[in-house]
Each structure stands twice: as structure tokens, then as C-alpha cells.
Amino acid sequence: MPGVLVATGWLLLALGCSRKESAPAKVDDSTSAAARESVTSAAFPATLPHVGGPAGYVGSETCRSCHEDQFESWHRSYHRTMTQIAAADTIHAEFHKVTLTNEGVRFVLSQTNNEFWVRMERLASAAPPEASTAALDVQVGLVTGSHHMQVFWLPGDEGNMQIGFPFTWLIPEKRWVPRNSTFVRPPEVAHRTEVWNVICSRCHATGVEPRADSKTRTMDTRVGELGIACEACHGPGQRHLESRQSAARDKTAAPDAQTLRREIIHPKKIDPVRASQICGFCHSMKWWDRNEGWPERGFRYRPGDDLEATTPIIRHSQAGQISGLADFLARNPDVLRDFFWPDGMVRVSGRDYNGLIESPCYRGGRFSCLSCHSLHESDPTSPDKYQISTFEETDLPITLPEGGATKDQPPSSLAQIPTFQLPQIARTKKKPKFRYARLVSSACSAPGGMSIQA
């Protein structure tokens, strides 16, 4: 395995991703059996993130025994499928005898039973004189996304590092495109190779410990669970599980609300600011410095904590007030221009929390993400999946800041419905039903865009 995967790292880490379209073509699928034997069935699991850490996480299946309805509604959601092990029931993309070419490398895709493979061939015309043009076969490890697009990850040779495949599958369009073409960025900006363990894992898995060792340049990444699971929003469940099991054995009375709140986080029953921060942990631009120790230990933040204490939100007008960020911006002056519009609106999609905290409704102290959104009460297949709460249900005694619409005087047009400084790419283009305090989500589409490290 090391010989094959060293070459994988050589190909992908050195590989840029152009914007040139490469039309899939049918090719001969005579894959090298000798190369495939290098990644045996026994060895392949070791290339994936280890599920079962850090301490305190018990997994969604454990929650299911008592919370069947909530488990089922979560299981239907796109949050659950944000990161999955590549398999026939998780991949939407076409892998049957497809070839893609990018910057002098040919990628031949194929499927063998429940395994998905990429054969990589450096074209002789593009190879340096000393470089080998031998083909390499690598099994796809992880897949991220299941709604708008799917991103794929191949094992590297540094522990269980997962390296980004330079093409993305667009689900509605049913076609492959260069990964870099899925981002709105200047054409001269080079695509940087993505590593799942320290980039996408931040938000697309639960309870992540990258365990990157800078000395050995290896990774031993562990996760509580792949995808965005119960404990991503409710916090580690071990204390709650043990307390309820103990109570069942002792046949004690049902716990009161205060006891339950000490055991587990219920986002609807905590302070609105802290509830929104749970969403903001992923749906925002935030800052963290080296003292946080993210690449080694993972983030310290847990649902219910104060997000600003560990990874403060980057606000365009207040960026200089965050310790360490001002110095970073002095060395990297283009960062704010890259992530924000000139008026301060965040322009990276999926970072709605940055807009929410600037809104008059939120600053009033009672409005939160949950005033309009619910994972458990919405249908992910519905056109209105992001607007599950009516204005009346939020019970906010306010006048909407734009257009003067109130409970008693509904807005007459879409223009009167505030969008709370959301990114333009995330705003709706359809006239809504009788919905008011409106937040519209969009697909997360910027690798590593949610955080900046010193």
C-alpha cells in the first residue's frame, strides 16, 4: 500500500485544478489487479478516519433507542449525509467507465461491487523526463455532500489523510466538473489541494480530532461520527446516557428540566444567543489562533458554550478588535476582500450566521436561528425546507426593519421581507408563502472558508 499511496500524494498534492471542462468519455476498464491488491480489504479501513472519539461521544445509534422519532427525522436530513464512506448507497456520481483529464493527468473512474476506484495516469506528453508514467489505482475513501454536489476524497500515505479529488459531481446536472469551477473566485487564483482531515472535517463531521503530527507529518484523525450527527448540536451524550441508564436501574422519578439541561443541550431551551452559536460554529467565518490547537486536538467548543470565547466570529467592521487577527490581516490584506462584500456582507455561501448577528431581530435578544429553522420538523425534499416557522410561531413582538410589515400587516411583496444581510448568493428568488422572518440557506461551497488561523 505505501508505494501506491505515496504516489497518490505525489499526484494530488502537486496537482492544481484547472477550470477546463473535461467531458467524461467511456474507456476500457481493464484495471491493474496487481495495483489493486496493494490496497487490500483489510488495509483500506485504516486509511479512513477512526470513528469512536473523542471522549464523551456515544453516537447517534445510541440516541435512537430512546429518541426514535428524532433519529428518523435527522436520518432523512442532508446533515447526516454530509460526510460518508464511499459506497454504492452513498455515491450519486457516474463511475462506470468514465475518464477525466486535468493538467496532464488522466483519471479513469470505475466501480467494482461496492468499491469505487480511480486510476491515475500521468500523460507522457506532460510528464517531466525523470517522472514515471505508470498507472496507479486508488480506492475512493470518503464522499462529502448529497444535495447539490458531491466531493470525493482519496487516501494519502500520511496516516489516514484524505486528499481531495480534483473533480466534483453536480447532482442536479448529473455531470463532472473541475473542483475549482464550483467556486466563485478570480480565474487567476490557483486551486489549493484540500485535505479533509483539517479542512472539511471541521464542519462535516461530529467531534473531530485531526491529530495531525507536524513532526512525523502524519495524521491519526478520529471523529465521534461522520456527518453532522445528534451530538453536533446537542453535545456529547455520555453524561446523559449514563444518568438515564442509572435512573432506569434505580427506578427513580423522571428528571426535572434543570437536571436534563445539565446532562444534554436542547438548543430550543437555552439562551437564543447560545442556541444560534451552535449553528454559527459551522455557518460562519470565525477566527482561531495556534493556541486553540485545532490541528492536533480539535476545537474545544461544545454546544452550549460561548463560541466567541474560543473561535470568535470575524465581523467586517470589528475585525481589528480580535486579538491576533489584526496582525494576520496586516500580513494578508486581501482576506477581508475575499470573504466580504465592500458593505460588510459576508459573501461566502453557507455562512449565514455572520449576517444573522448583524440583524435588528437578532440584536433584540430573542431571535435565533431556531425561530425559522428546524432540522426535526422540516422535510428536506420540500421547496420550503428552510422556512418551517411562521412569524407568529416565533412570538416576537417586533416590527420588521424593512418595509414596515408586522404580524397584523403582512408584507405585500418579496421586497418587504428582510433578508438580514445574508449573502446575495443565498437570497431567495421565489416569492415566499406567508413567511416572515426569513433566512435562506445555501450549499456550503468554499473549502476551508469558515475559519482563518494565524
C-alpha positions as CSV (number, residue, x, y, z in Angstrom):
1,M,0.0,0.0,0.0
2,P,2.6,2.6,0.8
3,G,4.1,2.6,-2.7
4,V,0.8,3.2,-4.3
5,L,-0.4,5.9,-1.9
6,V,2.9,7.8,-1.8
7,A,2.3,8.2,-5.5
8,T,-1.3,9.3,-4.7
9,G,0.1,12.1,-2.5
10,W,2.6,13.0,-5.2
11,L,-0.1,13.3,-7.9
12,L,-2.7,15.2,-5.9
13,L,-0.6,17.4,-3.6
14,A,1.3,18.6,-6.6
15,L,-1.7,18.9,-8.7
16,G,-3.5,22.1,-9.4
17,C,-7.1,22.1,-10.6
18,S,-7.9,24.0,-13.8
19,R,-11.3,25.3,-14.7
20,K,-11.2,23.5,-18.1
21,E,-14.2,21.2,-18.6
22,S,-13.3,17.6,-19.3
23,A,-16.1,15.7,-21.0
24,P,-16.5,12.2,-19.5
25,A,-15.7,9.6,-22.0
26,K,-16.2,5.8,-22.0
27,V,-12.9,3.9,-21.8
28,D,-11.6,0.4,-21.3
29,D,-11.9,-0.6,-17.6
30,S,-9.0,-3.2,-17.6
31,T,-7.7,-2.1,-14.2
32,S,-4.4,-3.5,-12.9
33,A,-5.1,-6.3,-10.5
34,A,-1.6,-6.1,-9.0
35,A,-2.1,-2.4,-8.2
36,R,-5.4,-3.0,-6.6
37,E,-4.0,-5.7,-4.4
38,S,-1.8,-3.1,-2.8
39,V,-4.9,-1.7,-1.1
40,T,-6.4,-4.8,0.4
41,S,-9.8,-5.1,2.1
42,A,-8.1,-5.3,5.4
43,A,-5.8,-2.3,4.9
44,F,-8.4,0.1,3.4
45,P,-10.3,0.8,6.7
46,A,-7.0,2.1,8.2
47,T,-7.0,4.9,5.6
48,L,-10.3,6.3,6.9
49,P,-10.9,8.5,9.9
50,H,-11.4,6.4,13.0
51,V,-14.9,6.5,14.4
52,G,-15.1,6.5,18.1
53,G,-13.6,9.6,19.6
54,P,-13.2,11.9,21.4
55,A,-14.3,11.1,24.9
56,G,-17.9,11.7,25.8
57,Y,-19.4,10.9,22.3
58,V,-21.7,7.9,22.1
59,G,-23.0,8.1,18.5
60,S,-26.5,8.6,17.0
61,E,-27.4,4.9,17.2
62,T,-27.2,5.1,20.9
63,C,-29.6,8.1,20.9
64,R,-32.0,6.2,18.8
65,S,-33.1,3.7,21.5
66,C,-34.9,6.5,23.4
67,H,-35.4,9.1,20.7
68,E,-36.7,7.2,17.7
69,D,-38.8,10.0,16.1
70,Q,-35.9,12.5,16.3
71,F,-33.5,9.9,15.0
72,E,-35.7,9.3,12.0
73,S,-36.1,13.0,11.1
74,W,-32.4,13.5,11.5
75,H,-31.7,10.4,9.4
76,R,-33.7,11.9,6.5
77,S,-31.7,15.2,6.6
78,Y,-28.8,16.3,4.5
79,H,-26.8,17.0,7.7
80,R,-26.5,13.2,8.2
81,T,-25.1,12.6,4.8
82,M,-22.6,15.5,4.8
83,T,-19.6,13.0,5.0
84,Q,-20.0,9.3,4.3
85,I,-17.8,6.4,3.5
86,A,-17.8,5.9,-0.3
87,A,-20.2,3.0,-1.2
88,A,-22.9,2.2,-3.7
89,D,-25.6,3.6,-1.4
90,T,-23.8,6.9,-0.7
91,I,-22.4,7.9,-4.2
92,H,-24.6,9.6,-6.8
93,A,-21.9,10.2,-9.3
94,E,-21.2,8.2,-12.5
95,F,-18.2,6.0,-12.1
96,H,-18.9,3.5,-14.9
97,K,-16.0,3.6,-17.4
98,V,-15.5,7.4,-17.2
99,T,-12.3,9.3,-17.9
100,L,-11.5,12.8,-16.8
101,T,-8.3,14.8,-17.7
102,N,-6.8,17.6,-15.7
103,E,-3.4,19.3,-16.1
104,G,-1.6,16.4,-17.7
105,V,-3.2,13.7,-15.5
106,R,-5.8,11.3,-16.7
107,F,-8.3,9.9,-14.1
108,V,-10.2,6.8,-15.1
109,L,-13.2,6.0,-12.8
110,S,-14.7,2.6,-12.2
111,Q,-16.8,0.6,-9.8
112,T,-16.2,-2.9,-8.5
113,N,-19.1,-4.2,-6.5
114,N,-19.3,-1.8,-3.5
115,E,-15.9,-0.2,-4.2
116,F,-15.2,2.9,-6.2
117,W,-11.8,3.3,-7.8
118,V,-9.7,6.0,-9.5
119,R,-6.9,5.0,-11.9
120,M,-4.4,7.9,-12.3
121,E,-2.2,8.1,-15.3
122,R,0.3,10.9,-15.9
123,L,0.3,11.6,-19.6
124,A,3.6,11.0,-21.3
125,S,3.5,14.4,-23.1
126,A,3.1,16.2,-19.8
127,A,5.5,14.3,-17.6
128,P,9.0,15.5,-16.7
129,P,11.7,13.3,-18.2
130,E,12.5,11.7,-14.8
131,A,8.9,11.1,-13.8
132,S,7.2,7.7,-14.1
133,T,4.1,7.4,-16.2
134,A,3.0,4.1,-14.5
135,A,-0.7,4.0,-13.7
136,L,-1.9,4.0,-10.1
137,D,-5.2,2.6,-8.7
138,V,-6.6,4.0,-5.5
139,Q,-9.9,3.3,-3.8
140,V,-12.2,6.3,-3.0
141,G,-12.4,6.8,0.7
142,L,-14.9,9.4,1.6
143,V,-17.7,11.4,-0.1
144,T,-18.9,14.8,1.1
145,G,-22.3,16.1,0.2
146,S,-25.5,14.6,-1.1
147,H,-27.7,17.5,-2.0
148,H,-26.2,19.9,-4.6
149,M,-22.9,18.3,-5.3
150,Q,-20.5,15.5,-4.1
151,V,-16.9,15.9,-3.3
152,F,-14.6,12.9,-3.2
153,W,-11.5,12.0,-1.1
154,L,-8.7,9.6,-1.8
155,P,-6.3,8.2,0.8
156,G,-2.8,9.6,1.1
157,D,0.1,7.9,2.7
158,E,0.3,10.0,5.8
159,G,-1.7,8.0,8.3
160,N,-5.4,8.3,7.4
161,M,-5.1,11.6,5.5
162,Q,-7.8,12.0,2.8
163,I,-6.9,14.2,-0.2
164,G,-9.4,16.0,-2.4
165,F,-10.2,14.5,-5.8
166,P,-9.9,17.4,-8.3
167,F,-13.4,16.9,-9.9
168,T,-16.8,17.4,-8.3
169,W,-20.1,15.7,-9.3
170,L,-23.0,18.1,-9.7
171,I,-26.1,16.2,-8.6
172,P,-28.9,18.1,-10.4
173,E,-26.9,18.5,-13.6
174,K,-25.6,14.9,-13.4
175,R,-22.1,15.8,-14.7
176,W,-18.5,16.1,-13.6
177,V,-16.8,19.5,-13.4
178,P,-13.4,20.6,-12.2
179,R,-13.4,21.2,-8.5
180,N,-12.2,24.7,-8.8
181,S,-15.1,25.6,-11.1
182,T,-17.6,25.2,-8.2
183,F,-16.3,28.3,-6.5
184,V,-16.8,32.0,-7.4
185,R,-13.3,33.3,-7.4
186,P,-10.9,35.2,-9.7
187,P,-9.7,32.9,-12.5
188,E,-6.1,33.6,-11.7
189,V,-6.4,32.2,-8.2
190,A,-4.8,28.8,-8.0
191,H,-6.7,25.9,-6.5
192,R,-5.1,24.6,-3.4
193,T,-5.2,20.9,-2.7
194,E,-7.8,20.1,0.0
195,V,-7.2,17.8,2.9
196,W,-10.4,16.5,4.6
197,N,-8.8,15.9,8.0
198,V,-8.0,19.6,8.6
199,I,-10.4,21.5,6.3
200,C,-13.8,19.9,5.6
201,S,-13.8,17.8,8.8
202,R,-14.3,21.0,10.8
203,C,-18.0,21.1,10.0
204,H,-18.7,18.0,8.0
205,A,-18.2,15.5,10.9
206,T,-19.0,15.4,14.6
207,G,-16.5,15.5,17.4
208,V,-13.4,15.8,15.3
209,E,-9.8,15.4,16.4
210,P,-7.5,15.8,13.4
211,R,-4.4,14.5,15.4
212,A,-2.0,16.0,12.8
213,D,1.6,15.4,13.9
214,S,3.8,18.1,12.4
215,K,7.0,16.3,13.3
216,T,6.2,13.0,11.5
217,R,3.8,14.7,9.0
218,T,1.2,12.0,9.6
219,M,-2.5,12.1,10.7
220,D,-4.4,9.8,13.0
221,T,-7.8,11.5,12.7
222,R,-10.7,10.5,14.9
223,V,-14.3,11.5,14.9
224,G,-17.3,10.9,17.1
225,E,-19.3,10.3,13.9
226,L,-19.0,11.0,10.2
227,G,-21.6,13.6,9.1
228,I,-23.4,16.1,11.2
229,A,-25.0,13.9,13.9
230,C,-27.0,14.3,17.1
231,E,-24.1,15.3,19.2
232,A,-23.0,18.1,16.8
233,C,-26.0,20.1,18.1
234,H,-26.8,18.5,21.5
235,G,-23.2,18.0,22.7
236,P,-21.5,14.8,23.9
237,G,-24.2,12.4,25.1
238,Q,-22.3,10.1,27.5
239,R,-23.3,12.0,30.7
240,H,-27.0,12.0,29.7
241,L,-26.9,8.3,28.7
242,E,-25.3,7.2,31.9
243,S,-27.6,9.3,34.1
244,R,-30.7,7.9,32.3
245,Q,-29.5,4.4,32.5
246,S,-28.7,4.7,36.2
247,A,-32.1,6.2,36.8
248,A,-33.8,3.3,35.0
249,R,-31.9,0.8,37.1
250,D,-32.8,2.6,40.3
251,K,-36.3,3.3,39.2
252,T,-36.0,6.9,40.2
253,A,-38.5,9.6,39.3
254,A,-38.3,11.3,35.9
255,P,-35.7,14.1,36.0
256,D,-36.8,17.7,36.0
257,A,-35.9,20.2,33.3
258,Q,-33.0,21.6,35.2
259,T,-31.4,18.2,35.6
260,L,-31.8,17.4,31.9
261,R,-30.2,20.6,30.9
262,R,-27.1,19.7,32.9
263,E,-26.9,16.4,31.1
264,I,-27.5,17.4,27.5
265,I,-28.1,20.5,25.4
266,H,-31.5,21.2,24.0
267,P,-31.0,24.1,21.6
268,K,-34.6,25.3,21.8
269,K,-34.4,25.5,25.6
270,I,-31.2,27.5,26.1
271,D,-30.4,31.2,25.6
272,P,-31.1,32.3,22.0
273,V,-27.6,33.6,21.6
274,R,-26.0,30.3,22.6
275,A,-28.5,28.4,20.5
276,S,-27.6,30.4,17.4
277,Q,-23.9,29.9,18.2
278,I,-24.4,26.1,17.7
279,C,-25.3,26.8,14.1
280,G,-22.7,29.5,13.9
281,F,-19.9,27.1,14.7
282,C,-20.2,25.9,11.1
283,H,-22.3,28.6,9.4
284,S,-19.9,31.5,9.9
285,M,-16.5,33.0,9.3
286,K,-14.5,32.6,12.5
287,W,-11.0,33.1,13.8
288,W,-8.8,30.8,15.7
289,D,-5.1,31.1,16.6
290,R,-2.5,28.4,17.2
291,N,-3.3,28.3,20.9
292,E,-6.6,26.6,20.1
293,G,-4.7,23.6,19.0
294,W,-7.2,22.6,16.3
295,P,-4.9,20.5,14.1
296,E,-3.9,18.4,17.0
297,R,-6.8,18.2,19.5
298,G,-9.7,19.6,17.6
299,F,-11.8,22.6,18.7
300,R,-12.7,23.0,22.4
301,Y,-16.1,24.4,21.6
302,R,-19.1,22.2,22.6
303,P,-22.8,23.1,22.1
304,G,-24.0,25.4,24.8
305,D,-20.5,27.0,25.2
306,D,-19.8,30.6,24.3
307,L,-18.4,30.4,20.8
308,E,-16.8,33.8,21.0
309,A,-14.5,32.5,23.8
310,T,-12.6,30.1,21.6
311,T,-13.3,30.9,17.9
312,P,-14.7,34.5,17.7
313,I,-16.7,35.4,14.7
314,I,-15.0,37.6,12.1
315,R,-17.1,40.7,11.6
316,H,-16.0,43.1,8.8
317,S,-16.4,46.2,10.9
318,Q,-14.8,44.8,14.0
319,A,-12.0,42.6,12.7
320,G,-9.3,44.7,14.2
321,Q,-10.7,44.1,17.7
322,I,-10.0,40.4,17.8
323,S,-6.6,39.5,19.4
324,G,-4.2,38.3,16.8
325,L,-6.5,38.8,13.8
326,A,-5.4,42.4,13.2
327,D,-1.7,41.3,12.8
328,F,-2.8,38.5,10.5
329,L,-4.8,40.9,8.3
330,A,-1.9,43.3,8.1
331,R,0.2,40.4,6.6
332,N,-2.8,39.2,4.4
333,P,-4.7,42.4,3.4
334,D,-6.8,40.6,0.8
335,V,-8.6,38.3,3.3
336,L,-11.5,40.6,4.1
337,R,-12.0,41.5,0.5
338,D,-12.0,37.8,-0.4
339,F,-14.6,36.9,2.2
340,F,-16.8,40.0,2.4
341,W,-18.5,42.4,0.1
342,P,-17.5,46.1,0.4
343,D,-20.5,46.9,2.6
344,G,-19.5,44.2,5.1
345,M,-21.9,41.5,4.0
346,V,-20.3,38.0,4.1
347,R,-20.1,36.8,0.5
348,V,-19.1,33.1,1.2
349,S,-22.2,31.0,0.9
350,G,-23.3,28.9,3.9
351,R,-22.0,31.5,6.4
352,D,-25.5,32.9,7.3
353,Y,-24.6,33.3,10.9
354,N,-22.4,36.3,10.0
355,G,-25.5,38.0,8.5
356,L,-27.8,36.9,11.3
357,I,-25.8,38.6,14.1
358,E,-25.9,41.9,12.3
359,S,-29.7,41.9,12.0
360,P,-32.0,44.0,14.2
361,C,-34.1,41.0,15.1
362,Y,-31.2,39.1,16.5
363,R,-29.9,42.1,18.4
364,G,-33.2,42.3,20.1
365,G,-32.2,39.3,22.2
366,R,-34.9,36.8,21.5
367,F,-34.5,35.9,17.9
368,S,-32.3,32.9,16.9
369,C,-31.7,30.5,14.0
370,L,-34.4,28.3,15.5
371,S,-37.0,31.0,15.1
372,C,-37.2,29.9,11.5
373,H,-35.3,26.7,11.1
374,S,-35.8,23.2,12.5
375,L,-34.0,20.0,11.5
376,H,-36.5,17.7,13.1
377,E,-39.7,19.5,11.9
378,S,-38.8,20.1,8.2
379,D,-38.9,18.0,5.1
380,P,-35.5,18.1,3.3
381,T,-37.2,17.4,0.0
382,S,-39.7,20.3,0.2
383,P,-39.1,23.6,-1.6
384,D,-39.9,25.3,1.7
385,K,-37.5,23.1,3.7
386,Y,-35.7,26.1,5.1
387,Q,-38.8,28.0,6.2
388,I,-40.6,25.9,8.7
389,S,-41.7,28.6,11.2
390,T,-44.2,31.3,10.5
391,F,-43.6,34.7,12.0
392,E,-46.4,34.1,14.5
393,E,-44.7,31.0,15.8
394,T,-41.6,33.0,16.7
395,D,-43.7,35.1,19.0
396,L,-41.5,38.1,18.6
397,P,-43.2,41.4,19.4
398,I,-41.3,43.4,16.8
399,T,-41.8,45.3,13.6
400,L,-39.7,44.0,10.8
401,P,-37.0,46.5,9.9
402,E,-37.6,46.7,6.2
403,G,-41.0,47.6,4.6
404,G,-42.8,48.1,7.9
405,A,-44.5,44.7,7.8
406,T,-45.9,43.4,11.2
407,K,-47.9,40.5,12.3
408,D,-51.1,42.4,11.6
409,Q,-49.9,43.9,8.4
410,P,-48.3,41.1,6.2
411,P,-45.7,42.1,3.6
412,S,-47.2,42.8,0.2
413,S,-44.1,41.8,-1.8
414,L,-40.9,40.0,-1.5
415,A,-39.1,43.3,-1.3
416,Q,-40.7,43.9,2.1
417,I,-39.3,40.7,3.6
418,P,-36.0,41.3,5.3
419,T,-33.1,39.0,4.5
420,F,-31.0,40.0,7.4
421,Q,-27.8,40.9,5.5
422,L,-27.5,37.4,4.1
423,P,-25.1,36.8,1.2
424,Q,-26.6,37.7,-2.1
425,I,-26.0,34.2,-3.4
426,A,-28.1,32.8,-0.6
427,R,-31.1,35.1,-1.0
428,T,-34.3,33.6,-2.4
429,K,-35.6,34.4,-5.8
430,K,-39.0,33.0,-5.3
431,K,-42.0,34.8,-3.7
432,P,-42.5,33.0,-0.4
433,K,-45.7,31.8,1.2
434,F,-46.9,33.5,4.3
435,R,-43.5,33.5,5.9
436,Y,-41.8,36.5,7.6
437,A,-38.5,36.4,9.5
438,R,-36.8,34.8,6.6
439,L,-33.5,33.0,6.4
440,V,-32.5,31.2,3.3
441,S,-29.6,28.6,3.5
442,S,-27.4,27.6,0.6
443,A,-24.9,24.8,0.0
444,C,-21.6,25.2,1.7
445,S,-19.2,25.7,-1.2
446,A,-15.8,27.1,0.0
447,P,-13.1,24.8,1.2
448,G,-11.7,26.0,4.5
449,G,-13.7,29.2,4.1
450,M,-15.2,29.1,7.6
451,S,-12.1,29.7,9.6
452,I,-8.9,31.6,9.5
453,Q,-5.8,30.5,11.5
454,A,-2.9,32.7,12.5
